[in-house]
């Protein structure tokens, strides 16, 4: 019997031929190793918003290329798959933001996935491209923006601040960066600014599933935004961010962009908790987040109980290294909310450092260290004479170690370790 041809449908993609070929080869690897039911392209590559440039006759990709692979992953294929994808990525590894990201999930889990309360599900259904196998979108349960869990939207604030923290090149902290690194960091800031409408618009009942379509809605409906307490300057900020994301063209300085990003996220948090935004260094806002939280588990009471039991397990596992009083104190704080506070302080500290306000930079960093100690099961110390740059880097690394198990992100620990160790390669 003649073997059936494997059909990988990348003709539907409007991409640079090199990127199109890269996507095709990634799907081919998934098909050969996993025999999947389907392979779906998601994220910016599926929306036509992938960022890249040609430099020295080479293609440099700034975005992840993301796939969902519907398959029963065989454990003996795991290492082979990882090695094959890593080899495929190699020619484009000069940019640390680029990565071929894939989630492997069974067909049953794909249909029943609890993440159907997430904005990414709507984006996947409207923009996802089935490049191989069955179109599983046809039989998915109906899901609309009215079904979104608001807690998941607010949790994206944590995710985006985390993304900005781990991808900040250390040479930026050292103030010893070159033009390519500055461009990379500006792109990162623009990318995170563009996620603010992703979080905000569903709260006011608006469903748009790409950066471009969200910006067009914002531009055409400024009165609605203003009536919801969002300033008119937000539109200009988004336009600059979108142009930067798509064209790698930035009119602002690095420091201006970082300040604008931090103020925008503070304003978003204020909007979510109905707190009046006062200034870019609002101590009251930090106090409110610590005390009342952002309610990131709203609508997920069963999940909340699971997480608390899981945290109890983590704490008991560390009992030999801590006393019971420390465990109780650690258990009673909301690690998600404290993580948001920690990251606001870390980013603000870096901004002050870049503006040569070292007194405020050190003050914010010490406040962040206090938060980190509360989040940590094991006490650790940093020498008083540790230089600012090294102290900032140590705290970032320690925070990543603390937050991964709490958020159950351990599967991504290798990728985060790679990012933290990378330098921009010309």
Secondary structure by P-SEA (a helix, b strand, c coil): cbbbbbccccccccccaaaaaaaaaaaaaaaacccccbbbbbccccccbbbbbbcccbbbbcccbbbbbbccccccaaaaaaaaaaaaaccccccccccbbbbbbcaaaaaaccccccaaaaaaaacccccccccccccccccccccccaaaaaaaaaaaaaaaaaacccccccccccaaaaaaaaaaaaaaaaacccccccccccccccaaaaaaaaaacaaaaaaaccccaaaaaaaaaaaaaacccccccaaaaaaaaaaaaaaaaaaaacccccccccaaaaaaaaacccccccccaaaaaaaaaaaaaaaaaacccccaaaaaaaaaccaaaaaaaaaaaaaaaaaaaaacaaaaaaaaaaaaaaaaaaaccbbbbccccccaaaaaaaaaaaaaaaaccccccccaaaaaaaaaaccccc
